[in-house]
Amino acid sequence: MEDMVKSFIGDVVVYDKEGGYFWGKSKNDSQMIAQVRGWGAIQNIFTHATEEEAGAFQDSLGEFIAEAINEKLTPPKEK
């Protein structure tokens, strides 16, 4: 099943800050695979901050998740 998931995602995941979307990209295709959905919770964390600071946190979260997925997509290095 993991191979099917990796095939569906593609070669790399890119986080789109404008929409909070995660895009799986391969040589010939792009597929939206997920979206960061937590704005209400994020705003509750940043009650004394600006909307820009809360947005920066959301983007950091998105980049973190994309990086984690990309690490999972990368084949292990042979020893």
C-alpha positions as semicolon CSV with decimal commas, in nm:
position;residue;x (nm);y (nm);z (nm)
1;M;0,000;0,000;0,000
2;E;0,287;0,239;0,078
3;D;0,410;0,213;-0,282
4;M;0,064;0,311;-0,408
5;V;0,060;0,612;-0,176
6;K;0,405;0,722;-0,294
7;S;0,300;0,676;-0,656
8;F;-0,012;0,886;-0,600
9;I;0,184;1,167;-0,431
10;G;0,457;1,178;-0,695
11;D;0,822;1,269;-0,667
12;V;0,800;1,563;-0,428
13;V;0,550;1,758;-0,218
14;V;0,536;2,137;-0,241
15;Y;0,349;2,358;0,007
16;D;0,158;2,647;-0,152
17;K;0,141;2,936;0,096
18;E;-0,135;3,114;-0,095
19;G;-0,397;2,846;-0,042
20;G;-0,240;2,628;0,223
21;Y;-0,238;2,339;-0,024
22;F;0,006;2,052;-0,052
23;W;0,081;1,958;-0,412
24;G;0,226;1,624;-0,512
25;K;0,441;1,677;-0,817
26;S;0,586;1,437;-1,068
27;K;0,749;1,493;-1,406
28;N;0,419;1,513;-1,591
29;D;0,158;1,595;-1,330
30;S;0,058;1,793;-1,023
31;Q;-0,202;1,666;-0,778
32;M;-0,346;1,849;-0,477
33;I;-0,312;1,601;-0,192
34;A;-0,400;1,797;0,122
35;Q;-0,460;2,137;0,280
36;V;-0,358;2,289;0,613
37;R;-0,684;2,326;0,805
38;G;-0,642;2,469;1,150
39;W;-0,688;2,842;1,123
40;G;-0,934;2,857;1,415
41;A;-0,692;2,671;1,643
42;I;-0,397;2,875;1,518
43;Q;-0,581;3,202;1,590
44;N;-0,649;3,077;1,944
45;I;-0,277;3,022;1,997
46;F;-0,191;3,371;1,868
47;T;-0,456;3,571;2,054
48;H;-0,218;3,862;2,118
49;A;-0,038;3,850;1,784
50;T;-0,108;3,993;1,443
51;E;-0,279;3,800;1,169
52;E;0,051;3,807;0,980
53;E;0,226;3,628;1,269
54;A;-0,047;3,364;1,282
55;G;-0,018;3,325;0,905
56;A;0,358;3,286;0,932
57;F;0,302;3,007;1,184
58;Q;0,058;2,834;0,948
59;D;0,313;2,856;0,667
60;S;0,586;2,717;0,895
61;L;0,355;2,429;0,982
62;G;0,288;2,364;0,614
63;E;0,659;2,367;0,528
64;F;0,728;2,132;0,820
65;I;0,465;1,883;0,700
66;A;0,586;1,902;0,337
67;E;0,944;1,841;0,450
68;A;0,836;1,539;0,655
69;I;0,648;1,390;0,358
70;N;0,944;1,453;0,129
71;E;1,173;1,273;0,374
72;K;0,937;0,975;0,362
73;L;0,939;0,983;-0,020
74;T;1,321;0,983;-0,036
75;P;1,461;0,633;-0,069
76;P;1,705;0,535;0,207
77;K;2,070;0,573;0,120
78;E;2,255;0,251;0,069
79;K;2,541;0,184;0,307
